[in-house]
């Protein structure tokens, strides 16, 4: 599997779950080379594989019946197979769900042929409606995460919206679920779990002029069950704070000062081998399968091999607690936390009958509270309901998946992290682009400047999926050694408070690089599609310049760049006096 494929849907794309699996929402246009996420020739937007259920409406990775023919491409894209030209016909499921900026324009085709579901990125997407039968012809690409999409050369109408059944006037009572093929297992009684005192990192100020840690909080896949880097703990320790999805390497990491979490998922279960600890349990206890008001199973994005769990039924919680305890017993008692995936509300079409999205997320919260173990959940950027999960005592933080990977979510991503900072809980910004780190320095600058706008040393964490230069590399990059202190403006309630002339900016009195004070600095971001003025012309004269790849492959940071007069669209700058 790919370097950072954490979500079960993504695993299904590799191993097969009885249907099409995977997820692959990304910013794209008809010509990816024309997309500039940050200034510079190496800053073009690359497809973004959202592996977690970190965003609503991620499209599943298709499973074509016939592999597309290989064709040449003029634009380098980080892929595991060469781009090809294919034709996809099917029904429009959604139109421009991520906005109408040039690289957001797309329709999701589902169902379709030869792919069950796939995103088609086309400049004329706004001409179509949900239910249209369309044909999408264009460049097919599959990246290192096995996520797939089409950049259209043409998107044409075949037929108008197809008739659908009228919705019922009243909500029927669901019929009893079909009997299981095997005798239901009894609701387990978990063994007593030692009480764990969960504390969040203290929000302490750094005295002026005093060097903080040598890097910000970082996370990466190390010795993970689903990929990642197999570097030694001693190699990673100078640069890495947390390791995710570890497998039988916890004690070694812990001894090196690296914290580790174990993966769990109590809200979606998949049939693919090794993908889902609780799939068989769910099938043997079908009363916990989420069903709509017609008593049909709520599949995850149409994948018949993956099912939503009805977490409003509290009898399910002991099974998930059993998964948590299994992780501690097999991966190591020194685990710092468990990760709970897919905690954002399902689409309204996939909710249990009579349950609202808010009610579903509240039930997720009750499930998370049913263990005494520390929990980090995925879905922080979904909204206020999900951010309320941070109030649960044993929840120590939340993750924003796909963080900064598209302009349509930038404000939401920033505000989600600020919500966690306000509650003194960990906020994990997980960028899921998966492109080459060496060729993505512009995107990395955009990410890091955005990260510093909401930065809080004890609680904000950066988790990047940019690919290292070699198999001995680590997806942690030199810029994470830049640690600002003493902000001139206190942490705002929302990112809007940092808006200045079309850009967003935050100044710090001291900015340390690996312990050396580089003086005052400012993080400045332009997340819009038009150029804006640099707000500190004449005040800051130098800028951060990134070269090469990751921290173990010779990547470097310097401070000799020229301060700009304007900020290009979708760009970030870190400036110094």
VORO-680841 format. One record per residue (C-alpha): residue number from 1; x, z, y. Coordinates in nm, 2 decimals, always signed. Example, Ala and Ser with C-alpha at 12.3 -4.5 7.8 and 13.67 -1.06 7.14 Angstrom:
2
   i      x      z      y
   1  +1.23  +0.78  -0.45
   2  +1.37  +0.71  -0.11
***
This chain:
577
   i      x      z      y
   1  +0.00  +0.00  +0.00
   2  +0.10  -0.01  +0.37
   3  +0.32  +0.24  +0.55
   4  +0.05  +0.45  +0.68
   5  -0.27  +0.37  +0.50
   6  -0.45  +0.71  +0.50
   7  -0.82  +0.62  +0.47
   8  -0.99  +0.58  +0.13
   9  -1.14  +0.25  +0.25
  10  -0.79  +0.12  +0.31
  11  -0.68  +0.24  -0.03
  12  -0.97  +0.05  -0.19
  13  -0.84  -0.27  -0.03
  14  -0.53  -0.23  -0.25
  15  -0.67  -0.10  -0.57
  16  -1.03  -0.22  -0.57
  17  -1.34  +0.00  -0.55
  18  -1.61  -0.22  -0.69
  19  -1.66  -0.40  -0.37
  20  -1.48  -0.50  -0.05
  21  -1.28  -0.22  +0.10
  22  -1.05  -0.15  +0.39
  23  -1.08  -0.14  +0.76
  24  -0.93  -0.36  +1.02
  25  -1.04  -0.33  +1.38
  26  -0.78  -0.46  +1.62
  27  -0.76  -0.62  +1.97
  28  -0.73  -0.99  +1.93
  29  -0.79  -1.33  +2.09
  30  -0.77  -1.69  +1.99
  31  -0.40  -1.67  +2.08
  32  -0.25  -1.33  +2.01
  33  +0.07  -1.43  +2.19
  34  -0.13  -1.44  +2.51
  35  -0.24  -1.07  +2.48
  36  -0.02  -0.85  +2.68
  37  -0.06  -0.48  +2.60
  38  +0.25  -0.41  +2.81
  39  +0.48  -0.60  +3.02
  40  +0.76  -0.80  +2.86
  41  +0.80  -1.07  +2.60
  42  +0.79  -0.83  +2.31
  43  +0.47  -0.66  +2.42
  44  +0.20  -0.89  +2.27
  45  -0.09  -0.71  +2.12
  46  -0.08  -0.72  +1.74
  47  -0.37  -0.66  +1.51
  48  -0.45  -0.29  +1.48
  49  -0.53  -0.16  +1.13
  50  -0.75  +0.15  +1.18
  51  -0.69  +0.32  +0.85
  52  -0.88  +0.64  +0.90
  53  -1.25  +0.65  +0.98
  54  -1.13  +0.71  +1.33
  55  -1.36  +0.46  +1.50
  56  -1.72  +0.36  +1.44
  57  -1.78  +0.02  +1.30
  58  -1.44  -0.06  +1.15
  59  -1.49  -0.38  +0.94
  60  -1.40  -0.36  +0.57
  61  -1.11  -0.55  +0.44
  62  -1.25  -0.86  +0.26
  63  -1.20  -0.96  -0.10
  64  -1.20  -1.34  -0.10
  65  -1.31  -1.51  -0.42
  66  -1.05  -1.78  -0.35
  67  -0.73  -1.71  -0.16
  68  -0.70  -1.91  +0.16
  69  -0.44  -2.19  +0.15
  70  -0.12  -2.10  +0.33
  71  -0.05  -2.26  +0.66
  72  +0.20  -2.24  +0.93
  73  +0.17  -2.03  +1.24
  74  +0.34  -2.05  +1.57
  75  +0.30  -1.69  +1.66
  76  +0.50  -1.42  +1.48
  77  +0.26  -1.15  +1.34
  78  +0.36  -0.86  +1.13
  79  +0.20  -0.96  +0.80
  80  +0.25  -0.92  +0.44
  81  +0.13  -1.27  +0.37
  82  +0.17  -1.58  +0.59
  83  -0.13  -1.67  +0.82
  84  -0.36  -1.94  +0.68
  85  -0.65  -2.15  +0.81
  86  -0.98  -2.06  +0.65
  87  -1.35  -2.11  +0.70
  88  -1.60  -1.82  +0.68
  89  -1.98  -1.86  +0.68
  90  -2.22  -1.57  +0.71
  91  -2.45  -1.35  +0.91
  92  -2.35  -1.19  +1.24
  93  -2.36  -0.81  +1.20
  94  -2.23  -0.70  +1.54
  95  -2.13  -0.88  +1.86
  96  -1.85  -0.75  +2.09
  97  -1.88  -0.39  +1.98
  98  -1.55  -0.30  +2.16
  99  -1.62  -0.46  +2.49
 100  -1.58  -0.79  +2.67
 101  -1.22  -0.80  +2.78
 102  -1.05  -1.11  +2.65
 103  -0.89  -0.96  +2.34
 104  -1.21  -0.76  +2.25
 105  -1.43  -1.07  +2.20
 106  -1.54  -1.09  +1.83
 107  -1.83  -1.10  +1.59
 108  -1.83  -0.92  +1.26
 109  -1.96  -1.15  +0.98
 110  -2.13  -0.95  +0.71
 111  -2.23  -1.07  +0.45
 112  -2.02  -1.38  +0.44
 113  -1.85  -1.63  +0.21
 114  -1.57  -1.63  +0.09
 115  -1.53  -1.28  +0.24
 116  -1.79  -1.01  +0.21
 117  -1.72  -0.89  +0.56
 118  -1.46  -0.99  +0.82
 119  -1.40  -0.98  +1.19
 120  -1.39  -1.32  +1.37
 121  -1.22  -1.31  +1.71
 122  -1.35  -1.58  +1.93
 123  -1.38  -1.64  +2.31
 124  -1.74  -1.76  +2.28
 125  -1.86  -1.46  +2.08
 126  -2.11  -1.36  +2.35
 127  -2.31  -1.68  +2.28
 128  -2.43  -1.53  +1.94
 129  -2.68  -1.27  +1.84
 130  -2.71  -1.03  +1.55
 131  -2.86  -1.22  +1.26
 132  -2.73  -1.56  +1.35
 133  -2.58  -1.76  +1.07
 134  -2.24  -1.88  +1.19
 135  -1.93  -2.05  +1.07
 136  -1.59  -1.92  +1.18
 137  -1.28  -2.14  +1.13
 138  -0.94  -2.02  +1.23
 139  -0.62  -1.84  +1.15
 140  -0.65  -1.59  +0.87
 141  -0.40  -1.31  +0.87
 142  -0.34  -1.01  +0.64
 143  -0.10  -0.74  +0.77
 144  +0.12  -0.49  +0.59
 145  -0.18  -0.26  +0.54
 146  -0.38  -0.54  +0.36
 147  -0.62  -0.56  +0.65
 148  -0.75  -0.91  +0.72
 149  -0.91  -1.10  +1.00
 150  -0.97  -1.44  +1.16
 151  -0.85  -1.56  +1.50
 152  -1.10  -1.84  +1.55
 153  -1.03  -2.20  +1.66
 154  -1.41  -2.25  +1.64
 155  -1.71  -2.03  +1.60
 156  -2.03  -2.23  +1.57
 157  -2.40  -2.16  +1.50
 158  -2.55  -2.27  +1.17
 159  -2.89  -2.11  +1.21
 160  -3.07  -1.85  +1.43
 161  -3.15  -1.49  +1.34
 162  -3.29  -1.44  +0.99
 163  -3.62  -1.25  +0.95
 164  -3.59  -0.88  +0.87
 165  -3.85  -0.65  +0.73
 166  -4.04  -0.45  +1.00
 167  -3.94  -0.09  +1.02
 168  -4.19  +0.16  +0.88
 169  -4.41  +0.33  +1.13
 170  -4.37  +0.66  +0.96
 171  -4.07  +0.80  +0.77
 172  -4.14  +0.81  +0.40
 173  -4.03  +1.09  +0.18
 174  -3.74  +0.98  -0.03
 175  -3.81  +0.94  -0.40
 176  -3.61  +1.16  -0.63
 177  -3.26  +1.02  -0.71
 178  -3.22  +0.85  -1.05
 179  -3.11  +1.07  -1.33
 180  -2.73  +1.08  -1.38
 181  -2.57  +0.90  -1.67
 182  -2.42  +1.22  -1.78
 183  -2.53  +1.58  -1.76
 184  -2.49  +1.72  -1.41
 185  -2.21  +1.96  -1.37
 186  -2.30  +2.30  -1.24
 187  -2.22  +2.39  -0.89
 188  -1.88  +2.54  -0.91
 189  -1.80  +2.89  -0.79
 190  -1.46  +2.86  -0.63
 191  -1.19  +3.12  -0.71
 192  -1.15  +3.37  -0.43
 193  -0.92  +3.22  -0.16
 194  -0.68  +3.45  +0.02
 195  -0.79  +3.50  +0.37
 196  -0.58  +3.30  +0.61
 197  -0.53  +3.40  +0.97
 198  -0.54  +3.07  +1.17
 199  -0.38  +3.07  +1.51
 200  -0.34  +2.78  +1.75
 201  -0.01  +2.72  +1.92
 202  +0.01  +2.92  +2.24
 203  -0.01  +2.73  +2.56
 204  +0.31  +2.86  +2.73
 205  +0.47  +2.73  +3.05
 206  +0.83  +2.62  +3.05
 207  +1.04  +2.78  +3.32
 208  +1.16  +2.54  +3.58
 209  +1.49  +2.38  +3.48
 210  +1.49  +2.52  +3.12
 211  +1.52  +2.27  +2.84
 212  +1.23  +2.27  +2.59
 213  +1.24  +2.14  +2.24
 214  +1.44  +1.82  +2.17
 215  +1.13  +1.62  +2.11
 216  +0.76  +1.63  +2.15
 217  +0.54  +1.71  +1.84
 218  +0.56  +1.42  +1.60
 219  +0.41  +1.32  +1.27
 220  +0.49  +1.06  +1.01
 221  +0.43  +0.97  +0.65
 222  +0.72  +1.11  +0.44
 223  +0.71  +1.10  +0.06
 224  +0.34  +1.02  +0.09
 225  +0.11  +0.94  -0.21
 226  +0.00  +0.63  -0.02
 227  +0.33  +0.50  +0.12
 228  +0.54  +0.59  +0.41
 229  +0.91  +0.66  +0.43
 230  +1.11  +0.82  +0.16
 231  +1.38  +0.96  +0.38
 232  +1.52  +1.30  +0.31
 233  +1.39  +1.61  +0.48
 234  +1.73  +1.67  +0.64
 235  +1.73  +1.32  +0.79
 236  +1.38  +1.36  +0.93
 237  +1.41  +1.72  +1.05
 238  +1.58  +1.66  +1.39
 239  +1.30  +1.43  +1.49
 240  +0.99  +1.52  +1.29
 241  +0.74  +1.81  +1.34
 242  +0.47  +1.73  +1.08
 243  +0.45  +1.51  +0.77
 244  +0.12  +1.38  +0.64
 245  -0.01  +1.30  +0.30
 246  +0.29  +1.45  +0.13
 247  +0.31  +1.46  -0.25
 248  +0.53  +1.72  -0.43
 249  +0.77  +1.74  -0.14
 250  +0.61  +2.02  +0.05
 251  +0.85  +2.30  -0.02
 252  +1.15  +2.08  +0.07
 253  +0.99  +1.98  +0.40
 254  +0.89  +2.33  +0.48
 255  +1.24  +2.46  +0.42
 256  +1.37  +2.20  +0.67
 257  +1.12  +2.32  +0.93
 258  +0.87  +2.03  +0.89
 259  +0.51  +2.12  +0.85
 260  +0.30  +1.93  +0.60
 261  -0.07  +1.87  +0.54
 262  -0.26  +1.75  +0.23
 263  -0.53  +1.48  +0.24
 264  -0.89  +1.55  +0.15
 265  -1.22  +1.37  +0.21
 266  -1.55  +1.55  +0.16
 267  -1.78  +1.29  +0.34
 268  -1.70  +0.96  +0.17
 269  -1.60  +0.91  -0.20
 270  -1.46  +0.59  -0.35
 271  -1.45  +0.46  -0.71
 272  -1.10  +0.31  -0.70
 273  -0.85  +0.47  -0.93
 274  -0.67  +0.75  -0.76
 275  -0.85  +0.70  -0.43
 276  -1.10  +0.98  -0.44
 277  -1.07  +1.32  -0.60
 278  -1.44  +1.38  -0.59
 279  -1.59  +1.04  -0.69
 280  -1.67  +1.14  -1.05
 281  -1.81  +1.47  -0.93
 282  -2.04  +1.29  -0.69
 283  -2.16  +1.05  -0.96
 284  -2.24  +1.34  -1.19
 285  -2.43  +1.51  -0.91
 286  -2.62  +1.23  -0.75
 287  -2.84  +1.47  -0.55
 288  -2.55  +1.48  -0.30
 289  -2.52  +1.10  -0.25
 290  -2.64  +1.01  +0.09
 291  -2.96  +0.80  +0.08
 292  -3.17  +0.63  +0.34
 293  -3.55  +0.65  +0.37
 294  -3.59  +0.38  +0.11
 295  -3.39  +0.60  -0.13
 296  -3.11  +0.34  -0.13
 297  -2.75  +0.46  -0.14
 298  -2.57  +0.47  +0.19
 299  -2.25  +0.27  +0.12
 300  -1.95  +0.29  +0.35
 301  -1.97  -0.04  +0.55
 302  -2.15  -0.22  +0.27
 303  -1.88  -0.13  +0.01
 304  -2.07  -0.06  -0.32
 305  -1.77  +0.12  -0.45
 306  -1.77  +0.38  -0.17
 307  -2.05  +0.61  -0.08
 308  -2.14  +0.85  +0.20
 309  -2.20  +1.21  +0.09
 310  -2.51  +1.40  +0.22
 311  -2.32  +1.69  +0.37
 312  -2.64  +1.85  +0.50
 313  -2.68  +1.98  +0.14
 314  -2.47  +2.29  +0.13
 315  -2.44  +2.28  -0.25
 316  -2.17  +2.01  -0.20
 317  -1.93  +2.24  -0.01
 318  -1.78  +2.42  -0.31
 319  -1.67  +2.09  -0.45
 320  -1.48  +2.00  -0.14
 321  -1.33  +2.36  -0.13
 322  -1.22  +2.29  -0.49
 323  -1.04  +1.98  -0.36
 324  -0.87  +2.18  -0.09
 325  -0.76  +2.44  -0.34
 326  -0.64  +2.17  -0.58
 327  -0.42  +2.04  -0.30
 328  -0.26  +2.39  -0.25
 329  -0.21  +2.44  -0.62
 330  -0.05  +2.10  -0.68
 331  +0.13  +2.02  -0.36
 332  +0.25  +2.36  -0.26
 333  +0.15  +2.69  -0.12
 334  +0.36  +2.62  +0.19
 335  +0.12  +2.36  +0.31
 336  +0.04  +2.41  +0.68
 337  -0.31  +2.26  +0.67
 338  -0.54  +2.02  +0.49
 339  -0.66  +1.70  +0.65
 340  -1.03  +1.62  +0.64
 341  -1.09  +1.25  +0.68
 342  -1.40  +1.06  +0.79
 343  -1.56  +1.34  +1.00
 344  -1.70  +1.12  +1.27
 345  -2.07  +1.05  +1.24
 346  -2.17  +0.76  +1.01
 347  -2.35  +0.46  +1.17
 348  -2.72  +0.53  +1.22
 349  -2.79  +0.29  +0.94
 350  -2.59  +0.50  +0.70
 351  -2.74  +0.84  +0.77
 352  -2.94  +1.04  +0.52
 353  -3.31  +1.00  +0.57
 354  -3.44  +1.20  +0.86
 355  -3.09  +1.32  +0.97
 356  -2.94  +1.24  +1.32
 357  -2.58  +1.18  +1.39
 358  -2.55  +1.52  +1.57
 359  -2.71  +1.69  +1.27
 360  -2.47  +1.52  +1.03
 361  -2.16  +1.62  +1.23
 362  -2.29  +1.98  +1.26
 363  -2.32  +1.98  +0.88
 364  -1.96  +1.85  +0.85
 365  -1.86  +2.16  +1.06
 366  -2.03  +2.39  +0.82
 367  -1.84  +2.23  +0.53
 368  -1.51  +2.26  +0.72
 369  -1.58  +2.63  +0.78
 370  -1.65  +2.69  +0.41
 371  -1.28  +2.71  +0.34
 372  -1.04  +2.97  +0.49
 373  -0.76  +2.72  +0.49
 374  -0.64  +2.56  +0.82
 375  -0.80  +2.22  +0.87
 376  -0.72  +1.91  +1.08
 377  -1.01  +1.67  +1.10
 378  -1.03  +1.30  +1.18
 379  -1.28  +1.17  +1.43
 380  -1.19  +1.35  +1.75
 381  -1.26  +1.05  +1.97
 382  -1.61  +0.99  +1.84
 383  -1.77  +1.22  +2.09
 384  -1.88  +1.56  +2.20
 385  -2.03  +1.65  +1.86
 386  -1.70  +1.59  +1.69
 387  -1.50  +1.76  +1.96
 388  -1.72  +2.07  +1.90
 389  -1.57  +2.09  +1.56
 390  -1.26  +2.23  +1.74
 391  -1.45  +2.55  +1.80
 392  -1.45  +2.64  +1.43
 393  -1.20  +2.91  +1.38
 394  -1.01  +2.76  +1.09
 395  -1.00  +2.41  +1.25
 396  -0.66  +2.39  +1.41
 397  -0.68  +2.04  +1.55
 398  -0.83  +1.69  +1.54
 399  -0.70  +1.33  +1.51
 400  -0.78  +1.03  +1.72
 401  -0.72  +0.73  +1.49
 402  -0.64  +0.39  +1.65
 403  -0.52  +0.59  +1.95
 404  -0.42  +0.35  +2.24
 405  -0.46  +0.05  +2.01
 406  -0.71  -0.12  +2.23
 407  -0.82  -0.11  +2.59
 408  -1.18  -0.06  +2.50
 409  -1.10  +0.29  +2.37
 410  -0.82  +0.40  +2.61
 411  -1.03  +0.63  +2.83
 412  -1.21  +0.77  +2.53
 413  -0.88  +0.84  +2.36
 414  -0.74  +1.02  +2.66
 415  -1.05  +1.23  +2.71
 416  -1.06  +1.32  +2.35
 417  -0.71  +1.46  +2.37
 418  -0.78  +1.64  +2.68
 419  -1.08  +1.81  +2.51
 420  -0.84  +1.94  +2.24
 421  -0.59  +2.06  +2.50
 422  -0.86  +2.25  +2.68
 423  -0.95  +2.43  +2.36
 424  -0.58  +2.49  +2.28
 425  -0.60  +2.30  +1.95
 426  -0.37  +2.03  +1.81
 427  -0.45  +1.68  +1.92
 428  -0.30  +1.41  +1.71
 429  -0.28  +1.06  +1.86
 430  -0.25  +0.82  +1.57
 431  -0.15  +0.47  +1.68
 432  -0.23  +0.23  +1.39
 433  -0.08  -0.10  +1.50
 434  +0.17  -0.12  +1.22
 435  +0.38  -0.39  +1.39
 436  +0.76  -0.39  +1.41
 437  +0.89  -0.11  +1.62
 438  +1.19  -0.32  +1.74
 439  +0.96  -0.60  +1.86
 440  +0.70  -0.37  +2.01
 441  +0.89  -0.18  +2.28
 442  +0.62  -0.28  +2.54
 443  +0.34  -0.13  +2.33
 444  +0.55  +0.18  +2.26
 445  +0.60  +0.23  +2.64
 446  +0.23  +0.19  +2.69
 447  +0.16  +0.45  +2.42
 448  +0.42  +0.70  +2.54
 449  +0.32  +0.68  +2.91
 450  -0.04  +0.73  +2.81
 451  +0.06  +1.02  +2.59
 452  +0.24  +1.19  +2.87
 453  -0.06  +1.17  +3.10
 454  -0.24  +1.42  +2.87
 455  +0.07  +1.59  +2.74
 456  +0.08  +1.96  +2.65
 457  +0.40  +2.06  +2.46
 458  +0.25  +2.31  +2.22
 459  -0.05  +2.10  +2.11
 460  -0.03  +1.72  +2.17
 461  +0.12  +1.52  +1.89
 462  +0.22  +1.16  +1.85
 463  +0.18  +0.98  +1.51
 464  +0.30  +0.62  +1.52
 465  +0.28  +0.35  +1.25
 466  +0.52  +0.10  +1.41
 467  +0.73  -0.03  +1.12
 468  +1.09  +0.09  +1.10
 469  +1.37  -0.17  +1.09
 470  +1.49  -0.09  +0.74
 471  +1.36  +0.09  +0.43
 472  +1.58  +0.39  +0.53
 473  +1.40  +0.42  +0.87
 474  +1.14  +0.66  +1.00
 475  +0.83  +0.58  +1.21
 476  +0.95  +0.81  +1.49
 477  +1.10  +0.65  +1.79
 478  +1.36  +0.74  +2.05
 479  +1.11  +0.79  +2.34
 480  +0.97  +1.10  +2.16
 481  +1.30  +1.28  +2.27
 482  +1.17  +1.26  +2.63
 483  +1.00  +1.60  +2.70
 484  +0.85  +1.65  +3.05
 485  +0.79  +2.00  +3.19
 486  +0.64  +2.16  +3.50
 487  +0.37  +1.90  +3.58
 488  +0.29  +1.88  +3.95
 489  -0.08  +1.85  +3.87
 490  -0.24  +2.08  +3.61
 491  -0.39  +1.93  +3.30
 492  -0.71  +1.76  +3.42
 493  -1.05  +1.79  +3.26
 494  -1.09  +1.42  +3.23
 495  -0.85  +1.13  +3.27
 496  -1.04  +1.01  +3.57
 497  -0.87  +1.29  +3.77
 498  -0.53  +1.11  +3.73
 499  -0.66  +0.77  +3.87
 500  -0.47  +0.63  +4.16
 501  -0.52  +0.29  +4.30
 502  -0.62  +0.13  +3.97
 503  -0.34  +0.30  +3.78
 504  -0.33  +0.64  +3.62
 505  -0.03  +0.87  +3.69
 506  +0.11  +1.21  +3.63
 507  +0.43  +1.36  +3.78
 508  +0.66  +1.62  +3.63
 509  +0.93  +1.82  +3.81
 510  +1.17  +1.80  +3.51
 511  +1.20  +1.56  +3.23
 512  +1.45  +1.63  +2.95
 513  +1.59  +1.39  +2.71
 514  +1.73  +1.56  +2.40
 515  +1.79  +1.87  +2.61
 516  +1.95  +1.69  +2.91
 517  +1.75  +1.71  +3.24
 518  +1.70  +1.36  +3.38
 519  +1.52  +1.51  +3.68
 520  +1.17  +1.45  +3.80
 521  +0.97  +1.17  +3.64
 522  +0.63  +1.01  +3.64
 523  +0.42  +0.85  +3.37
 524  +0.21  +0.56  +3.50
 525  -0.03  +0.35  +3.30
 526  -0.24  +0.04  +3.38
 527  -0.50  +0.01  +3.10
 528  -0.69  -0.26  +3.28
 529  -0.68  -0.64  +3.24
 530  -0.55  -0.70  +3.60
 531  -0.23  -0.62  +3.77
 532  -0.23  -0.31  +3.99
 533  +0.01  -0.16  +4.25
 534  +0.28  +0.08  +4.12
 535  +0.17  +0.40  +4.31
 536  +0.52  +0.54  +4.37
 537  +0.71  +0.25  +4.53
 538  +1.02  +0.40  +4.70
 539  +0.97  +0.74  +4.54
 540  +1.11  +0.66  +4.19
 541  +1.40  +0.42  +4.15
 542  +1.47  +0.41  +3.77
 543  +1.26  +0.36  +3.46
 544  +1.28  +0.43  +3.09
 545  +1.41  +0.13  +2.88
 546  +1.37  +0.12  +2.51
 547  +1.60  -0.08  +2.28
 548  +1.59  -0.14  +1.91
 549  +1.39  +0.04  +1.65
 550  +1.34  +0.39  +1.52
 551  +1.55  +0.71  +1.54
 552  +1.72  +0.64  +1.20
 553  +1.78  +0.27  +1.26
 554  +1.98  +0.29  +1.58
 555  +1.70  +0.27  +1.83
 556  +1.79  +0.40  +2.18
 557  +1.64  +0.50  +2.52
 558  +1.81  +0.46  +2.85
 559  +1.71  +0.53  +3.21
 560  +1.85  +0.23  +3.40
 561  +1.55  +0.01  +3.44
 562  +1.42  -0.10  +3.78
 563  +1.11  +0.05  +3.92
 564  +0.83  -0.21  +3.95
 565  +0.63  -0.30  +4.25
 566  +0.32  -0.38  +4.04
 567  +0.21  -0.29  +3.69
 568  +0.12  -0.57  +3.46
 569  -0.21  -0.55  +3.26
 570  -0.21  -0.30  +2.97
 571  +0.14  -0.17  +3.06
 572  +0.30  +0.17  +3.09
 573  +0.61  +0.28  +3.29
 574  +0.80  +0.61  +3.29
 575  +0.98  +0.63  +3.62
 576  +1.27  +0.86  +3.74
 577  +1.41  +0.95  +4.08
***
